[in-house]
Amino acid sequence: MAVPSGVKYAVIGAGIHGLSTAYHLALELKTRGKGSGKDILVVDKTAIAAGASGIACGVVRNNYFQPAMRELMAHSVEVWESDPKSYSYHPVGYMQISPEVMHEGCASIYRQQKAIGYPSTFIEGEKDSMRYMTGIFDDWQARGITSVLHEKKGGYANNTASIYGLAAKAEGEGVRIMSGVEVTGFEFGGNNRAVTALLTSKGRIACDYVVVGAGPWVNRIWNLLDLPKTVSIKGRDGMMHHGVRMWKYWCLEEGTLGVDPDMHKTNDGSMPPVIHVDTDAPLHSDIDGSLITDKLWGLYYKPDFNFGGVQGGSSPYVVDQDPDDVAIDPYGPDSPDFIVGDNFIHTWCSMLAHCQKRFEGKIGIYKKDEKSGGLGCFTPDSFPVFDVFRDNVFVIADSNHGYKMLGVGKLVAQEIAGEKSRLLEPFRFSRYAEGKLHPVSKSPFPWS
Ligand SMILES: Cc1cc2nc3c(=O)[nH]c(=O)nc-3n(C[C@H](O)[C@H](O)[C@H](O)COP(=O)(O)OP(=O)(O)OC[C@H]3O[C@@H](n4cnc5c(N)ncnc54)[C@H](O)[C@@H]3O)c2cc1C
């Protein structure tokens, strides 16, 4: 199919952000009498859900140490709840289970969740934490846990199903989605600032406004937009730090234990909340008892019929390469480089066994034949950048926090329609130069 010669709004990327923005922008334009979904074109170099959104574990939670992230997540959870069927959303709740070193941080999250009316329960102390956990799973055995934050909202959604659901909603509003159209450059006008056209593998598309939802490929689009490869950051020490790389890659490690998902039900036979455990208890091999680590470690997991087992992951690792040299394609399970190996399988299965007896001795049924894992592109402080560049390009760079952030597209759409968003304000690019940085937690994950 030929690309149109021109559109009002061009969206790059048919993942969670591109499609959520397109869908909500269509609604905004209609409501305000400013147009409709027919004014919007989404292009994707591969297909709907071909990027990180299509392989995400799908966890939706509020648990963040940063107040601005928490408020944004509370908003996103409302969007998930607005149409659970189309979004394939399972509101089973979420648990952050932590050691003493994270106790005070989690207590402050709980206090602030109360302040914004986000429902959660907070259990403190080793004995009470153990009692609470065994009340849910009678085989719970993780040691050294001194707090449990149980979020009653959130849960998880099925990755590709939710993105297809979102695409159908956008198309229902008249949005066009074109697969196999790769943006290879931009044409600039007006003092060489604003984008006047996308240059694509299928031809030139003139446009008035561009939204970038390119996920792990954001570094490439950033380069095509001729934006700076390094930034200056005013640090917590009040000093300016120059020449900090704008983008870096981390590889996420996830997989599936091939058990019947039903075997991870709670004591009362319900589907359990998503479990996230961080701990400094020594981790021993479930195969031979040898010590794997005595440093802080963490894992998350949930029963998932879509993946066909208990699915989850552990901490990602930094890809120590110039971002321009990282082989993003082929992406996800098709990558020869960025998929999990035996080390992850051994460690993650041992972590599961550390937490619950039912997972002991199950490493043999880990789903080894299904490749998993994938790259995420992170900003200098590992928090999102949501901002307008070159006058008319809205870049949604979620720093890999983003499947759960379904609501960001709604806020971006409102901004494009002319209404500034208080929730997006803490995520402007200018925060680096101004030193308006988000607080950092003690979690072993770069996204908590
Ligand atoms: C293994 C893994 C597990 C994760 N689990 C979770 C989780 O449980 N919860 C959570 O909240 N987040 C999770 N994340 C993070 C989350 O998946 C991402 O932050 C989010 O999906 C990014 O969405 P996006 O729309 O920006 O990008 P994507 O979903 O990656 O979509 C970008 C699209 O842009 C297209 N594209 C790229 N370049 C071009 C171009 N030049 N021209 C045209 N199209 C282009 C790609 O083909 C792709 O389809 C996970 C990430 C990974 C890798």
The ligand as an ORCA input file, in Angstrom:
! r2SCAN-3c Opt
* xyz 0 1
  C      11.571     -8.166     28.169
  C      10.866     -6.909     28.577
  C       9.894     -6.956     29.577
  C       9.238     -5.803     29.991
  N       8.266     -5.890     30.956
  C       7.579     -4.788     31.333
  C       6.542     -4.879     32.298
  O       6.241     -5.940     32.823
  N       5.879     -3.737     32.639
  C       6.213     -2.528     32.100
  O       5.598     -1.541     32.463
  N       7.175     -2.419     31.160
  C       7.865     -3.511     30.760
  N       8.864     -3.409     29.826
  C       9.117     -2.102     29.208
  C       8.092     -1.827     28.125
  O       7.899     -2.969     27.348
  C       8.507     -0.643     27.239
  O       8.886      0.427     28.068
  C       7.349     -0.201     26.342
  O       6.728     -1.320     25.768
  C       7.848      0.735     25.257
  O       6.741      1.047     24.440
  P       6.906      1.900     23.133
  O       5.565      2.059     22.553
  O       7.700      3.123     23.442
  O       7.880      1.039     22.202
  P       7.720     -0.386     21.448
  O       6.668     -1.227     21.995
  O       9.089     -0.932     21.381
  O       7.254      0.079     20.021
  C       8.106      0.786     19.177
  C       7.731      0.468     17.748
  O       8.422      1.396     16.906
  C       8.759      0.769     15.710
  N       9.868      1.515     15.115
  C      11.105      1.672     15.621
  N      11.860      2.423     14.784
  C      11.061      2.771     13.741
  C      11.263      3.526     12.554
  N      12.437      4.067     12.272
  N      10.215      3.649     11.701
  C       9.019      3.090     11.964
  N       8.779      2.355     13.073
  C       9.789      2.191     13.945
  C       9.139     -0.654     16.153
  O       8.973     -1.569     15.088
  C       8.167     -0.918     17.301
  O       7.022     -1.644     16.882
  C       9.550     -4.555     29.394
  C      10.517     -4.498     28.385
  C      11.167     -5.641     27.976
  C      12.197     -5.552     26.883
*
